[in-house]
Amino acid sequence: QPNAVLALVSRNQAALFLSQYVVDELGEVIQRKNLSNSSFLKLLALPNVKTISDDRYLSLKLFSEAKALVRHAPDFPVFAFAAYGLRTGLFDYFITGDNDLLTADVKTALNSRVLRAAEFLDLFVKNQP
């Protein structure tokens, strides 16, 4: 299902916002697994893909909230990014496959706008004319 979401992005039917933290993490995984990064670089170059590289989402308040809601410490900055983006209207949904970010507590804190790729695709299709 994540590939279908990326297909929407590549057809300019959806925008994709990534934190620099996630971009760096994906880059490390690509390098560690000796994978080609050409597709990743093409994705990042699309005009509707935005990397948020400043620190506006790195607040003590959001990290404190993450510590109370998210089990896995490396996911704290991801939660902070999701919370910032959803609460400021930067984006409408946060799509993840990470079970630590799909708990009932996290979904409640983020107004049920944290979705798996399949859930987002179902919602996207329902909202098409």
Protein Blocks (a to p, Z undefined) as FASTA:
>chain_A
ZZmmmmmmmnopaccdddfklmmmmmmmmmmnopafklmmmmmmpmkbccdfbfklmcfk
lmmmmmmmmmblmlmmmmmmmmmmmmnomambdcdfbfklmcfklmmmnoopaccfklmm
mmmmmmpZZ
